[in-house]
């Protein structure tokens, strides 16, 4: 897709003055130059034109509020004075994968007092002896070159100055909320475990009570049987025998003889 058509698509019925971020990656420039972009994008703060076969930035319009410019994987070899003239408040510039060969090519960037970060990955200039020391000497306003400062300390992933102030606070608040959620979940888990233990204890108590009741019933029945046996022992032998026969459903032979005599 050509750059001007992509630009129209990215506007999405907005006016150019309402756009703060614009991504035109992987579209086609016109003979290596920027097309369709104008100074009407007066509030633009972030512009990305990665891999658009760009050879020159000479057609870049005046963008006073632009802070971050992504131009990696293009064919730019010079003409950086345009950036100093038309993007005076630039803080981040990515020229990785371009045709920058000499340190002197970067000299126009000295006129960008707010330039905080510069990326030149995969540019021939990075192969020069004392490349990093030379760039930091040429551009003293730089804090990070290719993602590291002069002491080889890595740049943070997100920079509040480039990505908007307050993001770190939101991140910290988000972490705090996550920690609170984790604590609440732990509390709930502990409550569930306590409830389950209480239920187990109740079940064990009920089983023990049932066992005790069964034992008491068995003991009572045994006691009744023992009392009956003791009562039988107290009876005369004849009465005891008679009772046993009655329990078994038989008649006493003596009763039978009496019946016969009658």
Rosetta blueprint (number, residue, H / E / L):
1 X L
2 X E
3 X H
4 X H
5 X H
6 X H
7 X H
8 X H
9 X H
10 X H
11 X H
12 X L
13 X L
14 X L
15 X L
16 X H
17 X H
18 X H
19 X L
20 X L
21 X E
22 X E
23 X E
24 X L
25 X L
26 X L
27 X L
28 X E
29 X L
30 X E
31 X L
32 X L
33 X E
34 X L
35 X L
36 X L
37 X L
38 X L
39 X L
40 X L
41 X L
42 X L
43 X L
44 X L
45 X L
46 X E
47 X E
48 X E
49 X L
50 X L
51 X L
52 X L
53 X L
54 X L
55 X L
56 X L
57 X L
58 X L
59 X L
60 X L
61 X L
62 X L
63 X L
64 X L
65 X L
66 X L
67 X L
68 X E
69 X E
70 X E
71 X L
72 X L
73 X L
74 X L
75 X L
76 X L
77 X L
78 X L
79 X L
80 X L
81 X H
82 X H
83 X H
84 X H
85 X H
86 X H
87 X L
88 X L
89 X L
90 X L
91 X L
92 X E
93 X E
94 X E
95 X L
96 X L
97 X L
98 X L
99 X L
100 X L
101 X L
102 X L
103 X H
104 X H
105 X H
106 X H
107 X H
108 X H
109 X H
110 X H
111 X H
112 X L
113 X L
114 X L
115 X L
116 X L
117 X E
118 X E
119 X E
120 X L
121 X L
122 X L
123 X L
124 X H
125 X H
126 X H
127 X H
128 X L
129 X L
130 X L
131 X H
132 X H
133 X H
134 X H
135 X H
136 X H
137 X H
138 X H
139 X L
140 X L
141 X L
142 X L
143 X L
144 X E
145 X E
146 X L
147 X L
148 X E
149 X L
150 X L
151 X L
152 X L
153 X L
154 X E
155 X L
156 X L
157 X L
158 X L
159 X L
160 X H
161 X H
162 X H
163 X H
164 X L
165 X L
166 X L
167 X H
168 X H
169 X H
170 X H
171 X H
172 X H
173 X H
174 X H
175 X H
176 X H
177 X H
178 X H
179 X H
180 X H
181 X H
182 X H
183 X H
184 X H
185 X H
186 X H
187 X H
188 X H
189 X H
190 X H
191 X H
192 X H
193 X H
194 X H
195 X H
196 X H
197 X H
198 X H
199 X H
200 X H
201 X H
202 X H
203 X H
204 X H
205 X H
206 X H
207 X H
208 X H
209 X H
210 X H
211 X H
212 X H
213 X H
214 X H
215 X H
216 X H
217 X H
218 X H
219 X H
220 X H
221 X H
222 X H
223 X H
224 X H
225 X H
226 X H
227 X H
228 X H
229 X H
230 X H
231 X H
232 X H
233 X H
234 X H
235 X L
236 X L
237 X H
238 X H
239 X H
240 X H
241 X H
242 X H
243 X H
244 X H
245 X H
246 X H
247 X H
248 X H
249 X L
250 X L
251 X L
252 X L
253 X H
254 X H
255 X H
256 X H
257 X H
258 X H
259 X H
260 X H
261 X H
262 X L
